């Protein structure tokens, strides 16, 4: 009788181990491949990247001196207790470059989503379900208006200098992300990454 109970315990324990291994394998497959057209969340859960990297970036920033490509002089950035930044720069183009960099650093997902929405390119990210929105936006013509506005804007104007500096700052941050590979989790999860920023994007 005792030997029978021992065999039953061993069989039950072995069965539990096999079931747990099968469930773990299925979960790993879902994380890696996704299901029903949805991308797998595995890349977003990669320790040190993805969602974990986003959580680390949520800490209150500390004052810093930016020495970015395109700056004529370093720009100082400091923050309030609420995390609101202030910029000290040598001139307006430098200030706009630093602003573009900071916006991209803290709001890149929102910026890319708004750009795709305004320019009728949301379906690149969301697929067929966004075609209706893209059709409406392209009919509305925000992108065409932005392109015409930028084409007619004198490059020596203050507005052009501000738009150019801002785009350069956003692209400085994008270059850092490409070099490090540490994209926000939303991009890693979708497998779709933002294109370089242009003055037309800001106008749109």
C-alpha positions as a printed NumPy array, in Angstrom:
array([[  0.   ,   0.   ,   0.   ],
       [  2.817,   2.414,   0.941],
       [  4.687,   1.639,  -2.279],
       [  1.529,   2.347,  -4.288],
       [  1.087,   5.764,  -2.642],
       [  4.731,   6.606,  -3.294],
       [  4.363,   5.681,  -6.963],
       [  1.198,   7.8  ,  -7.192],
       [  2.971,  10.808,  -5.649],
       [  5.888,  10.424,  -8.067],
       [  3.531,  10.085, -11.058],
       [  1.503,  13.137,  -9.952],
       [  4.655,  15.214,  -9.401],
       [  6.025,  14.163, -12.805],
       [  2.725,  15.051, -14.452],
       [  2.754,  18.501, -12.812],
       [  6.305,  19.12 , -14.039],
       [  5.4  ,  18.096, -17.598],
       [  2.245,  20.272, -17.556],
       [  4.203,  23.265, -16.227],
       [  6.888,  22.772, -18.884],
       [  4.237,  22.617, -21.656],
       [  2.476,  25.75 , -20.34 ],
       [  5.81 ,  27.604, -20.127],
       [  6.724,  26.572, -23.66 ],
       [  3.339,  27.763, -24.977],
       [  3.755,  31.095, -23.165],
       [  7.238,  31.568, -24.626],
       [  5.9  ,  30.885, -28.13 ],
       [  3.11 ,  33.438, -27.653],
       [  5.607,  36.008, -26.346],
       [  7.885,  35.428, -29.294],
       [  5.381,  35.079, -32.147],
       [  2.171,  36.763, -31.   ],
       [ -1.355,  35.541, -31.673],
       [ -4.26 ,  36.486, -33.957],
       [ -2.246,  39.096, -35.81 ],
       [ -1.008,  40.804, -32.63 ],
       [  2.785,  41.059, -32.22 ],
       [  4.432,  39.07 , -29.48 ],
       [  5.25 ,  41.095, -26.337],
       [  8.545,  39.272, -25.767],
       [ 10.766,  42.12 , -27.016],
       [  8.918,  44.651, -24.873],
       [  9.519,  42.476, -21.777],
       [ 13.24 ,  42.047, -22.416],
       [ 14.949,  43.014, -19.121],
       [ 16.93 ,  46.237, -19.452],
       [ 14.981,  47.262, -22.554],
       [ 11.374,  47.701, -23.552],
       [  8.952,  48.357, -20.695],
       [ 11.753,  48.135, -18.122],
       [ 13.727,  50.84 , -19.906],
       [ 10.599,  53.004, -20.009],
       [ 10.122,  52.606, -16.263],
       [ 13.714,  53.655, -15.618],
       [ 13.23 ,  56.731, -17.814],
       [ 10.293,  57.805, -15.634],
       [ 12.625,  58.946, -12.839],
       [ 12.789,  62.708, -12.248],
       [ 15.483,  64.065, -14.615],
       [ 18.521,  65.887, -13.259],
       [ 19.975,  69.125, -14.705],
       [ 22.245,  68.482, -17.657],
       [ 24.309,  70.235, -20.282],
       [ 23.419,  69.208, -23.821],
       [ 26.243,  69.017, -26.355],
       [ 24.29 ,  67.83 , -29.383],
       [ 25.159,  67.768, -33.059],
       [ 24.126,  71.118, -34.523],
       [ 24.396,  73.178, -31.328],
       [ 26.69 ,  76.17 , -31.694],
       [ 27.169,  76.227, -27.897],
       [ 26.175,  73.776, -25.141],
       [ 22.626,  74.247, -23.826],
       [ 21.716,  73.931, -20.145],
       [ 18.519,  72.098, -19.181],
       [ 17.129,  72.047, -15.666],
       [ 13.822,  70.781, -14.251],
       [ 11.234,  71.747, -11.656],
       [ 10.106,  69.262,  -9.003],
       [  7.236,  68.407, -11.355],
       [  9.723,  67.517, -14.114],
       [  9.011,  70.591, -16.268],
       [ 12.193,  71.527, -18.191],
       [ 13.685,  74.956, -18.803],
       [ 16.34 ,  75.6  , -21.438],
       [ 19.177,  78.11 , -21.425],
       [ 20.765,  78.451, -24.868],
       [ 22.992,  80.925, -26.697],
       [ 20.408,  81.721, -29.406],
       [ 16.965,  80.789, -30.718],
       [ 18.073,  77.988, -33.114],
       [ 20.034,  76.338, -30.29 ],
       [ 17.027,  76.665, -27.968],
       [ 14.751,  75.083, -30.581],
       [ 17.201,  72.239, -31.176],
       [ 17.317,  71.525, -27.447],
       [ 13.508,  71.711, -27.296],
       [ 13.137,  69.204, -30.137],
       [ 15.559,  66.87 , -28.376],
       [ 13.648,  67.087, -25.091],
       [ 10.254,  66.614, -26.741],
       [ 11.533,  63.489, -28.485],
       [ 13.132,  62.208, -25.297],
       [  9.923,  62.449, -23.279],
       [  7.14 ,  62.377, -25.905],
       [  8.406,  60.403, -28.907],
       [  5.545,  57.91 , -29.011],
       [  2.953,  60.683, -28.845],
       [  4.792,  62.739, -31.47 ],
       [  5.073,  59.859, -33.913],
       [  1.427,  58.916, -33.451],
       [  0.239,  62.505, -33.999],
       [  2.461,  62.829, -37.075],
       [  1.077,  59.626, -38.606],
       [ -2.48 ,  60.749, -37.83 ],
       [ -2.059,  64.224, -39.372],
       [ -0.251,  62.925, -42.467],
       [ -2.636,  60.038, -43.188],
       [ -0.081,  57.352, -42.322],
       [ -1.698,  55.76 , -39.287],
       [ -2.324,  52.48 , -41.132],
       [  1.46 ,  51.976, -41.351],
       [  1.262,  51.405, -37.603],
       [ -2.245,  50.032, -37.01 ],
       [ -2.961,  48.227, -40.275],
       [ -6.261,  48.119, -42.236],
       [ -8.355,  49.339, -39.297],
       [ -6.816,  52.826, -39.7  ],
       [ -7.42 ,  53.179, -43.457],
       [-10.615,  55.163, -42.841],
       [ -8.76 ,  57.679, -40.699],
       [ -5.945,  57.965, -43.252],
       [ -8.436,  58.518, -46.089],
       [-10.118,  61.306, -44.132],
       [ -6.826,  63.032, -43.255],
       [ -5.502,  62.816, -46.819],
       [ -8.776,  64.246, -48.122],
       [ -8.58 ,  67.023, -45.524],
       [ -5.115,  67.838, -46.849],
       [ -3.113,  68.778, -43.735],
       [  0.021,  67.219, -45.22 ],
       [ -0.371,  69.028, -48.553],
       [ -0.923,  72.319, -46.748],
       [  2.15 ,  71.752, -44.574],
       [  4.269,  70.912, -47.624],
       [  3.143,  74.062, -49.455],
       [  3.718,  76.199, -46.371],
       [  7.26 ,  74.891, -45.927],
       [  8.051,  75.23 , -49.649],
       [  6.991,  78.9  , -49.642],
       [  8.684,  79.81 , -46.351],
       [ 11.907,  81.866, -46.773],
       [ 14.768,  79.795, -45.382],
       [ 16.262,  82.932, -43.831],
       [ 13.118,  83.567, -41.755],
       [ 12.895,  83.08 , -37.997],
       [ 10.11 ,  80.521, -38.454],
       [ 12.258,  78.399, -40.795],
       [ 15.205,  78.567, -38.385],
       [ 12.947,  77.44 , -35.511],
       [ 11.436,  74.562, -37.484],
       [ 14.83 ,  73.426, -38.767],
       [ 16.417,  73.576, -35.319],
       [ 13.521,  71.693, -33.749],
       [ 13.697,  68.91 , -36.355],
       [ 17.461,  68.622, -35.848],
       [ 16.926,  68.142, -32.104],
       [ 14.345,  65.405, -32.626],
       [ 16.679,  63.664, -35.066],
       [ 19.58 ,  63.878, -32.62 ],
       [ 17.511,  61.859, -30.166],
       [ 16.394,  59.414, -32.86 ],
       [ 20.05 ,  58.871, -33.791],
       [ 20.842,  58.036, -30.163],
       [ 18.017,  55.483, -30.07 ],
       [ 19.182,  53.859, -33.307],
       [ 22.724,  53.602, -31.957],
       [ 21.653,  52.115, -28.612],
       [ 18.695,  50.052, -29.838],
       [ 16.801,  51.038, -26.679],
       [ 13.554,  52.189, -28.262],
       [ 10.429,  52.889, -26.207],
       [  8.47 ,  49.693, -25.633],
       [  5.655,  50.755, -27.974],
       [  7.987,  50.743, -30.992],
       [  9.721,  47.542, -29.954],
       [  6.387,  45.793, -29.505],
       [  4.968,  46.934, -32.852],
       [  8.235,  46.474, -34.757],
       [  7.61 ,  49.85 , -36.456],
       [ 10.063,  52.69 , -35.867],
       [  9.809,  56.444, -36.528],
       [ 11.318,  58.027, -39.614],
       [ 13.513,  61.15 , -39.302],
       [ 11.615,  64.292, -38.295],
       [ 11.182,  67.161, -40.75 ],
       [  9.861,  70.739, -40.567],
       [  6.85 ,  69.553, -42.586],
       [  6.036,  67.086, -39.783],
       [  5.928,  69.923, -37.255],
       [  3.683,  72.014, -39.505],
       [  1.331,  69.102, -40.133]])
